[in-house]
Amino acid sequence: MTSIALIIVMMLTLLLQAIIPTRKMLIIFCGATVTITIAAVLDNQSIISIYNGVPWDVLVILLGLGIFSTLFARSRIFSYLAVWCSGASKGDSLLILAMFSAIMFFLSCTLNNLTALLLVLPVLLTILKALGVTQDFIGLCFSLLIVACNLGGAATPIGDFPAILLMGTGSISFLRYLALAFPMCLLIFGIILSVAVYYHKKKVKENTSLLERSLALTSMAKLYRNIAIDKTILYPGIAVFCLMFGLWIAAAEIGLSPGVICFTGVGIYMIIKNEAAEEIIRHHVDFESILFLTALFLMVSCMAGSGLLDQVAALLSDSFKDTRMLICALMICCGISTAIFSAGPSMATMLPIAKQIILRGDVAGDTVYVGLALSVCAGSSFLLTAATAGPLAQSMVEKSGLKTREGSPAIFNFMTFIPFGIVSFTIIQLCGLAFVLARI
C-alpha cells in the first residue's frame, strides 16, 4: 500500500511540474514533503536514512561547476571564438550551420547547456539578422544547436546532470566514462550533422549573394571589434580546470571523491578572482536547480527505502529473461521518460533500477551507465520542452527580432523542432542500443 502511494505521488509530481513549469519549484517541494511524510509515518523510514540516500556529492559538483562556468565565461573566450567562426564561415549558411553546431558541442562538454547558449546565440543571431535567411534554415539551425548541446553534455562526466550523477555517485569513474561516452557522442554528432547538411542541400534554399555576405561580415566586425579576452580570468581558469581534470582521473588512487575535488578546485579559482566570484555567488548562481534536484533526490530516496525500485528491477528482470532485451527495455523506457519528464527526474529514478539489474552480474556496469546517459540524451532531443536549453533558445529567438528573408518574424518553437527531434531521438537511441549490444 505504501509503495503504491509513493509511486502515485511521484508520478503526479513529475507530471504536474512538466505541465506547469512556472510552478515546478512549488510542485516538487510539495511532492517531496508528502513523500517524506508517507515514508516516515506509514513505512517507518527514518529521516536520517532518507537524507543519507541523497547523493550530496552530485549537488556539490553541480554547484561548483556552475560557479566555475559562470566565472570562466567572463574571460570572453567563447564570445571571441564565436565571432572568429562567423568570419571564418565567410557568411556561407552551410559553414555557419556546421561551425556553430560544432562550437556548441564542444562548449557543452565542459559548460552547462544554458551557459553555452547564452554565450554563442547572441553572436549567431546577429549574423543571421545581417544575412537574411529563410524560415527553413532558422528551424534547422537552432534545432541542430539544441541537439549538439545535448550530445556535448553527454560526452563528458561534467557536461550535464546525468553524467555528473553517474560520476558523483561513484557509479563509474571519470576516465572510464570519458573513454566510452566521448567517442560515441562525437560519432553520433557527426551522423546527425551529416543528416542536417544533406537536408540543407536538398530542401533549404539559401541564395545569399556575395554582397550580402560581405555586408554582414563587415557589420559583425564593427559590432564586435572591441571584444578582448580577459587573460587574468582565462589563464587561472585553464590551470584550475587542468588540476581538477587530473585529480578526477586519479580520484580512485588518491582517495578523493569527485565532489571534494570540484569543491577544492573551484575554491582556489574563487580565491584568485575573489571580487568577481563574490558577485557571481550573490547574483548568478542557479540555486533553483540545486533545490529542485535536492527535493527530487529526497523523493527517490524514499522510494528506494521502501523497496519499490527493487521491485521494479525484479519485475523487469522477470519480464525480460534475456539480458540484451532487459537492458534495451530499460534504455527505451529511460529515453521516453526523459522526453516526458526531462533528464533529471528520469535519470535519478532509473539509476537505482539499473544498479539492481547490474548486480545480477550479466553485464558490465559501465556499459549500462553510458547506455542510460545516451538514452537520456535521446529523450532530451525528442521534444523542445525536454531539452534543458530548448525553452531558452525559443525565448532568445523570439526576443531577438530576427526576421526571415521574406520579412516575417522568425519562428522557433515546439512544432518547428519536432521533426528534427524525432530524427535525432531515433538516431541517438539506436546508436546507444547498438553501443550496449555490441559490448554485452
C-alpha positions in Angstrom: 0.0 0.0 0.0 2.8 2.4 0.9 4.7 1.7 -2.3 1.5 2.4 -4.4 1.0 5.7 -2.5 4.7 6.7 -3.1 4.6 6.0 -6.8 1.3 7.9 -7.2 2.7 10.9 -5.5 6.0 10.7 -7.5 4.2 10.3 -10.9 1.7 13.1 -10.1 4.5 15.4 -9.0 6.6 14.8 -12.2 3.6 15.2 -14.5 2.5 18.5 -12.8 5.9 20.0 -12.9 6.2 19.1 -16.6 2.7 20.6 -17.4 3.1 23.7 -15.2 6.8 24.6 -15.4 6.2 28.1 -13.9 5.3 26.4 -10.6 7.7 23.5 -10.7 9.5 24.5 -7.5 6.3 24.7 -5.5 5.1 21.4 -7.0 8.4 19.5 -6.4 8.7 20.7 -2.8 5.1 19.8 -2.1 5.7 16.3 -3.6 8.9 15.9 -1.6 7.1 16.9 1.6 4.2 14.4 1.0 6.6 11.6 0.0 8.8 12.1 3.1 5.7 12.1 5.3 4.4 8.9 3.8 7.8 7.2 4.1 8.3 8.3 7.7 4.8 7.7 9.0 3.5 4.8 7.0 6.7 3.0 6.1 8.7 3.7 9.3 11.7 5.1 7.4 14.0 7.2 9.5 14.6 10.8 8.4 18.4 10.2 8.7 18.2 7.2 6.3 16.2 9.3 3.8 18.8 12.1 4.0 21.6 9.6 3.6 20.1 8.4 0.4 20.7 11.8 -1.2 23.9 11.9 -3.4 25.2 15.1 -1.8 28.4 14.8 -3.8 26.4 15.3 -7.0 24.9 18.6 -5.7 28.3 19.9 -4.7 29.7 19.2 -8.2 26.7 20.8 -9.9 27.0 23.9 -7.7 30.8 24.1 -8.1 30.7 23.7 -11.9 28.0 26.3 -12.1 30.2 28.8 -10.3 33.3 27.8 -12.4 31.5 28.0 -15.7 30.0 31.5 -15.0 33.3 32.8 -13.8 35.3 31.3 -16.6 32.8 32.6 -19.2 33.7 36.2 -18.2 37.1 35.7 -19.9 35.1 36.3 -23.1 37.0 33.5 -24.8 33.8 31.8 -26.1 32.3 35.0 -27.5 35.7 35.7 -29.2 35.6 32.1 -30.6 32.0 32.6 -31.9 33.0 35.9 -33.6 36.0 34.2 -35.2 33.8 31.4 -36.6 31.4 34.0 -38.0 34.3 35.5 -40.0 35.8 32.1 -40.9 32.4 31.0 -42.3 32.5 33.9 -44.8 28.8 34.2 -44.4 28.1 30.8 -46.0 25.0 29.3 -44.5 26.3 25.7 -44.7 29.5 26.6 -42.9 27.6 28.6 -40.3 25.4 25.5 -39.6 28.5 23.2 -39.3 30.8 25.5 -37.3 28.3 26.8 -34.8 26.9 23.4 -34.0 30.5 22.1 -33.5 31.2 25.0 -31.2 28.0 24.2 -29.2 29.0 20.5 -29.0 32.5 21.2 -27.6 31.4 24.0 -25.3 28.7 21.8 -23.8 31.4 19.2 -22.9 32.5 21.5 -20.1 29.9 24.2 -19.7 26.2 23.6 -18.9 23.9 24.0 -21.9 22.3 27.2 -20.7 25.6 29.0 -20.3 26.8 27.7 -23.7 23.7 29.1 -25.4 23.9 32.4 -23.7 27.5 32.9 -24.9 27.0 31.8 -28.5 23.5 32.6 -29.6 23.8 36.4 -29.4 26.6 36.3 -32.0 24.8 33.8 -34.2 21.5 35.8 -34.1 23.4 38.9 -35.1 25.0 37.3 -38.2 21.6 35.7 -39.2 19.9 39.1 -39.0 22.6 40.6 -41.2 22.5 37.8 -43.8 18.7 37.4 -44.0 17.9 33.7 -44.0 14.8 31.5 -44.7 12.5 30.1 -42.1 13.6 26.6 -43.0 17.2 27.4 -42.3 16.3 29.0 -38.9 14.4 25.9 -37.8 17.2 23.6 -39.0 20.0 25.7 -37.5 18.5 26.1 -34.0 17.3 22.5 -33.8 20.8 21.3 -34.6 22.2 23.6 -31.9 19.9 22.1 -29.3 20.8 18.5 -30.2 24.5 19.4 -30.3 24.2 20.8 -26.8 22.6 17.6 -25.5 25.3 15.4 -27.2 28.1 17.6 -25.8 26.7 17.4 -22.3 26.5 13.6 -22.5 30.1 13.3 -23.9 31.9 14.1 -20.6 31.3 13.4 -17.0 30.9 17.1 -16.2 28.8 18.2 -19.2 25.3 17.6 -18.0 23.3 16.3 -15.0 23.0 12.6 -15.9 26.8 12.2 -16.4 27.5 14.2 -13.2 25.1 11.9 -11.3 27.0 8.8 -12.5 30.4 10.2 -11.6 29.2 11.8 -8.3 27.6 8.6 -7.0 30.7 6.6 -7.9 28.8 4.5 -10.4 31.6 5.0 -13.0 35.0 6.6 -12.9 35.7 9.9 -14.7 38.2 8.4 -17.1 36.1 5.4 -17.9 33.0 7.4 -18.7 35.1 9.8 -20.9 36.7 6.9 -22.8 33.4 5.3 -23.6 31.0 8.2 -24.0 33.0 10.9 -25.8 33.9 8.9 -28.9 30.3 7.6 -29.1 28.8 11.1 -28.7 31.2 12.6 -31.3 30.3 9.8 -33.8 26.5 10.4 -33.2 27.1 14.2 -33.6 28.8 13.5 -36.9 25.9 11.4 -38.1 23.3 14.0 -37.2 25.3 16.8 -38.7 25.6 14.9 -41.9 21.8 14.4 -42.0 21.4 18.1 -41.4 23.8 19.0 -44.1 22.1 16.7 -46.6 18.7 18.2 -45.7 20.1 21.7 -46.1 21.4 20.9 -49.6 18.2 19.2 -50.7 15.5 21.3 -49.1 16.8 24.6 -47.7 17.1 27.2 -50.4 19.6 29.8 -49.4 20.6 32.3 -52.1 22.5 34.9 -50.1 24.6 37.0 -52.5 28.3 37.7 -52.1 27.5 41.4 -51.5 25.1 40.5 -48.6 27.7 38.2 -47.1 30.3 40.9 -47.3 28.0 43.5 -45.7 27.0 41.0 -42.9 30.7 40.3 -42.1 31.6 44.0 -42.1 28.8 44.8 -39.7 29.8 41.9 -37.5 33.4 43.1 -37.4 32.3 46.6 -36.4 29.8 45.4 -33.8 32.3 43.0 -32.0 35.6 44.9 -32.7 36.1 45.7 -29.0 35.9 42.1 -27.8 39.1 41.3 -25.9 39.9 38.1 -23.9 40.5 38.7 -20.2 43.6 36.8 -19.6 43.5 37.3 -15.8 40.4 35.1 -15.8 41.3 32.8 -18.7 44.8 31.6 -17.6 43.9 30.8 -13.9 40.7 29.1 -15.1 42.6 26.8 -17.5 45.2 26.0 -14.8 42.5 25.2 -12.2 40.5 23.1 -14.7 43.6 21.1 -15.7 44.2 20.5 -12.0 40.7 19.2 -11.4 40.8 17.1 -14.6 44.0 15.4 -13.4 42.6 14.8 -9.9 39.4 13.4 -11.3 41.3 10.9 -13.4 43.4 9.8 -10.3 40.5 10.1 -7.9 40.4 6.3 -7.0 44.2 6.2 -6.4 44.3 9.3 -4.2 41.1 8.5 -2.3 39.3 11.8 -3.0 35.7 12.0 -4.1 34.8 13.9 -7.3 32.8 16.4 -5.1 35.8 17.2 -2.9 38.0 17.7 -6.0 35.5 20.0 -7.6 34.9 21.9 -4.3 38.7 22.4 -3.9 39.4 23.5 -7.4 36.5 26.0 -7.6 37.6 27.3 -4.1 41.1 28.0 -5.5 39.7 29.8 -8.5 37.4 31.9 -6.3 40.3 32.9 -4.1 42.2 34.0 -7.2 39.3 36.0 -8.6 37.7 36.9 -5.3 35.8 40.0 -6.3 34.2 38.5 -9.4 33.5 35.3 -7.6 31.7 37.1 -4.8 29.4 38.9 -7.3 28.7 35.6 -9.1 27.7 33.8 -5.9 25.4 36.6 -4.8 23.6 37.2 -8.1 24.3 34.5 -10.8 24.4 31.0 -9.2 21.4 28.8 -10.2 20.3 27.8 -6.7 16.9 27.0 -8.1 18.2 23.9 -9.9 20.1 22.7 -6.9 17.0 23.0 -4.7 14.9 21.3 -7.3 17.3 18.3 -7.6 17.6 18.1 -3.8 13.8 17.7 -3.5 13.8 15.2 -6.3 16.6 13.1 -4.7 14.7 13.1 -1.4 11.7 11.6 -3.2 13.8 8.9 -5.0 15.5 8.1 -1.6 12.1 7.5 -0.1 11.1 5.2 -2.9 14.4 3.3 -2.7 14.0 2.9 1.1 10.5 1.4 0.6 11.9 -1.3 -1.7 9.8 -0.1 -4.6 12.7 0.4 -7.0 14.0 -3.1 -6.2 10.6 -4.4 -7.0 10.6 -2.6 -10.4 14.0 -4.0 -11.2 12.8 -7.5 -10.3 9.7 -7.1 -12.4 11.8 -6.1 -15.4 14.2 -9.0 -14.9 11.3 -11.4 -14.7 9.7 -9.9 -17.9 12.9 -10.0 -19.9 14.9 -13.1 -19.2 17.5 -12.2 -21.9 20.0 -9.7 -20.7 20.1 -7.9 -24.0 16.4 -7.4 -24.1 16.3 -6.3 -20.5 18.9 -3.6 -21.0 17.2 -2.4 -24.2 13.9 -2.2 -22.5 15.4 -0.2 -19.6 17.1 2.2 -22.1 14.0 2.8 -24.2 12.0 3.4 -21.0 14.6 5.9 -19.9 14.6 7.7 -23.3 10.8 8.0 -23.4 10.5 9.1 -19.7 13.2 11.8 -20.3 11.1 13.2 -23.2 8.1 13.5 -20.9 9.6 14.4 -17.5 13.1 15.8 -18.5 16.6 14.4 -17.8 16.8 15.0 -14.0 13.8 13.0 -12.9 14.3 10.3 -15.4 18.0 9.6 -14.6 17.5 9.9 -10.9 14.7 7.3 -11.0 16.3 4.9 -13.5 19.7 4.7 -12.0 18.8 2.7 -8.8 16.9 0.3 -11.0 19.9 -0.1 -13.3 22.1 -0.8 -10.3 19.8 -3.7 -9.2 20.0 -5.1 -12.7 23.8 -4.8 -12.8 24.0 -6.7 -9.5 22.8 -9.8 -11.5 26.3 -9.9 -12.9 25.3 -10.5 -16.5 26.6 -7.2 -17.9 29.3 -4.7 -17.1 28.1 -1.7 -15.1 29.9 0.9 -17.2 28.2 -0.3 -20.4 24.8 0.1 -18.9 25.5 3.5 -17.3 26.8 5.0 -20.6 23.9 3.5 -22.4 21.5 5.2 -20.0 23.3 8.5 -20.5 22.8 8.1 -24.2 19.1 7.3 -23.7 18.7 10.4 -21.6 20.4 12.4 -24.4 18.0 10.9 -26.9 15.0 11.8 -24.8 16.2 15.3 -24.3 16.5 15.7 -28.1 13.0 14.4 -28.7 10.9 17.4 -27.7 11.8 21.0 -27.3 10.4 21.1 -23.7 12.6 18.1 -22.7 15.9 19.8 -23.7 17.4 22.0 -20.9 18.3 24.6 -23.5 15.2 24.3 -25.6 12.9 26.9 -23.9 15.8 29.3 -23.6 16.6 29.1 -27.3 13.0 29.6 -28.2 12.8 32.7 -25.9 16.0 34.2 -27.3 14.9 33.8 -30.9 11.5 35.4 -30.1 13.1 38.3 -28.3 15.8 38.9 -30.9 13.6 40.4 -33.5 15.1 38.1 -36.1 13.2 38.1 -39.4 13.3 35.8 -42.3 14.4 36.8 -45.8 10.7 37.3 -46.7 10.4 39.8 -43.8 8.2 37.7 -41.5 9.2 37.1 -37.8 11.4 34.1 -37.3 9.7 31.1 -35.6 11.4 28.5 -33.5 9.0 26.6 -31.2 7.8 23.1 -30.3 6.3 22.4 -33.7 9.4 23.8 -35.6 11.7 21.5 -33.6 9.7 18.2 -33.5 10.6 16.9 -37.0 14.3 17.2 -36.3 13.7 16.0 -32.7 12.1 12.7 -33.9 15.0 12.1 -36.3 17.6 12.9 -33.6 15.9 10.8 -31.0 15.8 7.8 -33.4 19.5 8.2 -34.3 20.8 8.7 -30.8 18.6 5.9 -29.3 19.6 3.4 -32.0 23.3 4.2 -31.7 23.0 3.9 -27.9 21.3 0.5 -28.2 24.0 -0.6 -30.8 26.7 0.5 -28.4 25.3 -1.5 -25.5 24.5 -4.6 -27.6 28.0 -4.6 -29.1 29.5 -4.7 -25.6 27.3 -7.4 -24.0 
